[in-house]
Amino acid sequence: MEVVGTPSLDGVFIDAFCGTGAVAEAAADLGWDVRINDHLHSAVITSAARLMGEAQARFSRLGGYSMAIDSLNRLQPVEGFIWRTYSPASEAYCGIERRYFTCDNAAKVDAVRRQIELWRENGDIDENEAMLLIADLFAALNRVANIAGTFGCFLSKWTAQSQSKLRLQCRQLRARNVRIEATVGDVFGVSSTSNDVVYLDPPYTKRQYASYYHILETVALNDEPTVEGVSGLRPWKDKASDFCYKARALPTLSELMKSLKARQIYLSYSSEGHIAIGDMEKALSAVGRFSMNPLGSIGRYRPNKVASQQGSDVTEYLVVIEKETTSNPSIADIETSRRTANGRTSTA
């Protein structure tokens, strides 16, 4: 990715719907310090792990990062909440056979998450190190999950990858430490200053990410919620996003833009979104100078046959709002890079 500018002296890059952290990571590569936020704990953990530097996760009390991962991989399975709720064992405990994970892999998830929490409680790892290991667990369980792309439902037949053995892997940590500020909460609570650059990637459609990634959230929180239905959803409606409702999306976006103090705001949006581009331009032009950059077409997410029949491609856009003249660099290249990275998990 071509470097198109240097960070402002006192500003930070704010990824207010951080999702998987692909854009925050690209901004850090340009030299920015980063503030990340999402309504989902799992999204913030995933994003923070992508920004972690070697000096921020030494695992000195465990003999280093690789030793910590090796210890987790050697754990014996534990028949805990994930095993009881999201593997075939759920038939005996919940009356529904859920096939998100094999029994062995689900029990290994329980064992690893329990050990991470014990290390944290005993002071063997700090909060940064705990987040990194939980994110590594996310990556491992994603590789063996019996799903079609999200955790909204499980597949009726086992895939080949779902029968592989769950195994954590070390990731490459950053050589340079990035100052990371991480919050979990409503996007309207994210602070900004005039020197900051704000990037917004809200949900486009009716898909509520809190329900689509419920198992990751349960692993992140390490709790045992009361779940419902065949899919075993944890309670999520308190995290329902206004951006997922057609009548609320544009008024919410306009209010958010007005509330931000940053002079330069970037918005990722899609042709399949609730808000028509013409309506968006009319509303946001009242906030600042509006410009829109088409970023080309990408393949549509296809969760089922009906979605596949609705068209193969969608067009993504980068909308720029400039509240006043600023010397902050453009991040069009960051957004282009993000389009080839992992999918979104953000909520409002």
C-alpha positions in Angstrom: 0.0 0.0 0.0 1.4 3.4 -1.0 2.0 5.8 1.8 0.0 8.9 1.0 0.8 11.1 4.0 2.1 11.3 7.5 -0.1 11.4 10.6 -1.0 14.8 12.1 1.2 15.8 15.0 -1.4 15.4 17.8 -4.0 13.3 16.0 -5.0 9.6 16.1 -6.7 7.4 13.6 -10.1 6.4 15.0 -11.7 3.2 13.7 -15.1 3.6 15.3 -16.6 0.4 13.9 -13.4 -1.6 14.1 -14.7 -5.0 13.2 -11.8 -7.3 12.3 -9.3 -4.5 12.5 -8.1 -4.5 8.9 -8.3 -0.8 8.5 -6.8 0.0 11.9 -3.9 -2.2 11.1 -3.3 -0.5 7.7 -3.4 2.9 9.5 -0.9 1.7 12.0 1.3 0.7 9.1 1.3 4.3 8.0 2.5 5.4 11.4 -0.7 6.4 13.1 -1.6 5.7 16.7 -5.0 4.1 16.8 -8.3 4.3 18.7 -10.6 1.4 18.1 -14.2 0.9 19.1 -17.0 -1.6 18.5 -20.1 -2.8 20.3 -18.7 -6.3 20.3 -16.0 -7.3 22.8 -14.9 -10.0 20.3 -14.3 -7.3 17.6 -12.2 -5.1 19.8 -10.1 -8.1 20.9 -9.6 -9.2 17.3 -8.6 -5.7 16.3 -6.3 -5.0 19.2 -4.4 -8.3 18.5 -3.7 -7.1 15.0 -2.0 -4.0 16.4 0.0 -5.7 19.1 3.7 -5.1 19.2 6.4 -7.5 20.5 7.1 -5.4 23.6 3.4 -5.3 24.4 3.1 -9.1 24.7 6.3 -10.6 26.1 4.7 -13.3 28.2 7.7 -13.1 30.5 6.2 -15.2 33.3 5.3 -18.0 30.8 8.6 -18.2 29.0 7.5 -16.2 25.9 4.7 -16.1 23.4 5.5 -19.4 21.7 5.7 -21.2 25.1 2.3 -19.8 26.1 0.8 -21.1 22.8 2.4 -24.5 23.3 1.0 -24.8 26.8 -2.5 -24.1 25.6 -2.2 -26.6 22.8 -1.2 -29.3 25.3 -4.2 -28.8 27.5 -6.6 -31.7 28.0 -10.2 -31.0 26.9 -12.7 -29.7 29.4 -16.4 -30.4 29.1 -17.6 -26.8 29.7 -20.2 -24.4 28.3 -19.1 -24.4 24.7 -19.0 -28.2 24.8 -22.5 -28.4 26.4 -24.1 -25.8 24.1 -22.4 -25.8 20.7 -21.3 -29.4 20.0 -23.4 -32.6 19.6 -23.3 -32.9 23.4 -26.0 -30.2 23.4 -28.6 -32.8 22.5 -28.3 -34.2 26.0 -28.1 -30.8 27.8 -30.3 -28.5 25.6 -32.5 -31.0 23.7 -31.0 -29.7 20.4 -28.0 -31.2 18.6 -25.9 -28.2 17.5 -23.0 -28.9 15.2 -20.9 -25.8 15.4 -17.9 -27.8 16.7 -17.0 -31.5 17.2 -17.2 -32.6 20.8 -13.4 -32.7 21.0 -12.9 -29.2 19.6 -15.6 -27.7 21.7 -14.1 -29.1 24.9 -10.7 -27.8 23.8 -12.1 -24.3 23.4 -13.4 -24.6 26.9 -10.0 -25.7 28.2 -8.1 -23.0 26.5 -10.4 -20.2 27.5 -10.4 -21.4 31.1 -6.6 -21.4 31.2 -6.3 -17.9 29.7 -8.6 -16.6 32.5 -6.7 -18.4 35.2 -3.4 -16.9 33.9 -4.9 -13.5 33.9 -6.4 -13.8 37.4 -3.1 -15.1 38.8 -1.1 -12.3 37.2 0.8 -14.6 34.9 -0.4 -12.5 31.9 -1.6 -8.9 31.6 -4.6 -7.6 29.7 -2.8 -7.2 26.4 -1.5 -10.7 26.6 -4.9 -12.1 27.5 -6.5 -10.3 24.5 -3.8 -11.6 22.2 -4.4 -15.2 23.3 -8.2 -14.9 23.1 -7.8 -13.6 19.5 -5.5 -16.5 18.7 -8.3 -18.8 20.1 -10.8 -17.0 17.8 -8.6 -17.7 14.8 -8.2 -21.4 15.8 -11.9 -22.0 16.4 -12.8 -20.3 13.1 -10.6 -22.8 11.3 -12.5 -25.7 12.7 -16.1 -24.2 12.9 -18.8 -26.1 11.0 -20.3 -22.9 9.5 -20.8 -21.2 6.2 -19.0 -18.0 7.1 -20.7 -16.6 10.2 -22.0 -18.2 13.4 -25.6 -17.3 12.6 -26.2 -21.0 12.1 -24.3 -24.3 11.8 -24.1 -26.8 8.9 -26.2 -30.0 9.1 -23.2 -32.0 7.7 -19.7 -31.9 9.0 -17.1 -30.3 6.7 -13.6 -31.7 6.4 -12.1 -28.7 8.1 -14.5 -29.0 11.1 -13.1 -32.4 11.8 -9.5 -31.1 12.0 -8.0 -30.7 15.5 -8.2 -27.3 17.1 -4.8 -25.8 17.4 -3.6 -22.3 18.2 -0.8 -20.6 16.3 1.5 -17.7 17.1 1.0 -14.7 14.9 3.6 -12.2 13.8 3.7 -9.3 16.2 4.6 -5.8 15.2 8.2 -4.6 15.6 7.0 -1.1 16.4 4.6 -0.5 19.3 1.4 1.3 18.3 -0.4 3.3 21.0 -3.7 1.5 21.1 -6.8 3.0 22.8 -9.6 0.4 22.8 -13.2 0.9 23.9 -16.3 -1.3 23.7 -19.5 0.7 23.4 -21.8 2.8 21.3 -20.2 4.7 18.5 -21.7 8.0 19.8 -19.5 7.6 22.9 -16.2 7.6 20.9 -14.3 10.9 21.4 -12.5 12.8 18.7 -10.6 16.0 18.2 -10.1 18.2 15.2 -6.7 16.7 14.5 -8.0 13.1 14.4 -9.0 11.2 11.3 -12.2 9.2 11.8 -13.1 6.1 9.7 -16.7 4.8 9.8 -17.7 1.4 8.5 -21.3 0.9 9.8 -23.5 -2.1 9.0 -25.1 -1.7 5.6 -28.1 -4.1 5.8 -30.5 -5.7 8.2 -27.8 -8.3 9.3 -27.1 -7.7 13.0 -23.5 -8.6 13.7 -24.2 -9.3 17.4 -26.3 -12.3 16.4 -24.0 -13.4 13.5 -21.0 -13.6 15.8 -22.6 -14.6 19.1 -20.2 -17.5 19.9 -17.2 -15.3 19.5 -18.8 -12.9 22.0 -19.4 -15.7 24.4 -15.8 -16.8 24.2 -14.7 -13.2 24.6 -16.8 -12.6 27.7 -16.2 -16.1 29.1 -19.7 -16.2 30.4 -22.6 -18.7 30.3 -25.6 -16.9 28.9 -29.1 -18.4 28.5 -29.3 -19.2 24.8 -32.3 -19.6 22.5 -33.4 -21.5 19.5 -31.8 -24.0 17.2 -28.8 -21.7 16.7 -28.3 -21.2 20.4 -28.2 -17.4 20.2 -27.1 -15.5 23.3 -29.2 -12.3 24.1 -28.1 -9.7 21.6 -30.9 -7.2 21.0 -29.4 -4.7 23.4 -26.6 -4.4 20.8 -29.0 -4.1 17.8 -27.7 -1.4 15.5 -29.9 1.5 14.2 -27.8 1.2 11.0 -29.5 -2.1 10.3 -33.0 -0.5 10.0 -33.8 1.3 6.8 -35.9 4.1 8.4 -33.2 4.8 11.1 -29.9 4.5 9.1 -29.7 7.9 7.5 -30.9 10.0 10.5 -28.4 8.1 12.7 -25.6 8.6 10.3 -26.3 12.3 10.0 -26.4 12.7 13.7 -23.1 10.8 14.1 -21.3 12.9 11.5 -22.5 16.1 13.3 -21.3 14.8 16.7 -17.8 14.1 15.6 -15.2 16.9 16.2 -12.8 15.5 13.6 -12.4 17.7 10.6 -11.9 14.7 8.2 -14.2 11.8 8.3 -14.2 8.7 6.0 -17.2 6.5 5.5 -17.2 3.1 3.8 -20.6 2.2 2.2 -22.1 -0.2 -0.3 -24.6 -0.2 -3.1 -26.6 -2.8 -1.2 -26.9 -0.5 1.8 -30.1 0.9 3.2 -29.2 4.5 2.4 -29.4 5.6 -1.3 -26.2 7.5 -2.3 -28.2 10.5 -3.5 -30.0 10.7 -0.1 -26.7 10.4 1.7 -25.1 13.2 -0.3 -28.0 15.5 0.3 -28.0 14.9 4.1 -24.2 14.9 4.6 -23.5 17.9 2.5 -25.0 19.9 5.3 -22.3 18.5 7.6 -19.2 19.3 5.4 -17.8 19.1 1.9 -19.0 15.8 0.5 -17.1 13.7 -2.0 -17.6 10.0 -3.1 -15.1 7.6 -4.6 -16.3 4.3 -6.1 -13.9 1.5 -5.2 -15.1 -1.0 -7.7 -17.1 -4.2 -7.3 -16.7 -7.1 -4.9 -18.4 -10.5 -4.7 -21.7 -10.5 -2.8 -21.8 -12.4 0.5 -23.9 -15.5 -0.2 -25.3 -17.1 2.9 -28.0 -19.0 0.9 -29.4 -19.7 -2.5 -31.8 -16.8 -2.4 -28.9 -14.3 -1.8 -26.9 -15.9 -4.7 -29.8 -15.3 -7.1 -30.0 -11.6 -6.2 -26.8 -10.7 -8.0 -23.1 -11.5 -7.8 -21.5 -8.2 -7.2 -21.9 -5.0 -5.1 -20.1 -1.7 -5.5 -18.3 -0.2 -2.5 -17.7 3.5 -2.0 -15.5 5.7 0.1 -17.3 8.8 1.1 -15.2 11.7 2.4 -16.6 14.5 4.6 -14.3 17.5 5.2 -15.7 19.8 7.8 -13.0 22.4 7.1 -9.7 22.6 5.2 -7.2 20.1 6.7 -3.8 18.7 5.9 -4.6 15.2 7.1 -3.7 12.5 4.5 -6.2 10.6 2.4 -6.8 7.0 3.4 -8.3 5.9 0.1 -5.4 3.4 -0.2 -6.2 2.0 3.3 -9.8 1.5 2.3 -8.8 -0.3 -1.0 -6.6 -2.6 1.1 -9.4 -3.3 3.5 -11.7 -4.6 0.8 -9.4 -7.6 0.3 -9.1 -8.3 4.0 -11.5 -10.0 6.4 -15.3 -9.3 6.5 -17.0 -6.8 8.9 -18.3 -7.5 12.3 -19.1 -4.0 13.4 -22.3 -2.6 14.9 -23.5 0.8 15.8 
